[in-house]
Amino acid sequence: MSSESDGDRVVRHSSEHYDPVGSDLDWFIILASASSIFFGFLLKIAVSPPSYFTFFDDTILLTALYALAISTAMFVLPIIYHVSNYRRLDVERFLARTRRYALAGFICVMLAMYLVLGLLLNSKLPIQLAYTLPSLPFVYIVIRFIRHIHE
């Protein structure tokens, strides 16, 4: 435990080389891969849906698939932008633009995850409860995000 109080923040610098563009792209490569794998699982369900799926369930599944397609595109766009503008890359502009892509991608992934969780619970629970329970993790995330912003 440190003898410094919580109010005394010390900024520490590493002697290692830090590449903000490279580390930013690493996250996008991982997120694009993960969201496309998630898309593949949902696509398999959409191609051969269970017999108990209704039109409502199919619509929810299609919406989740579209959200994942958009999120995968948002996670791939910074990589394409970096490759196409590598020689004249403005790092600050690139980092600002990738944050917007990331936010759009995260929102779409969260929407798809919410819809899929609701779809899964819909087969076991009443519809109101099935689409209320999946919102709890996302409400928690939003509360933590808001707290982090106000710190």
Secondary structure, DSSP 8 states (H G I E B T S, - for coil): --SS-TT-------SS---HHHHHHHHHHHHHHHHHHHHHHHHHHHHS--TT--HHHHHHHHHHHHHHHHHHHHHHHHHHHHHHTSTT--HHHHHHHHHHHHHHHHHHHHHHHHHHHHHHHHTTS-HHHHTTTTHHHHHHHHHHHHHHHH-
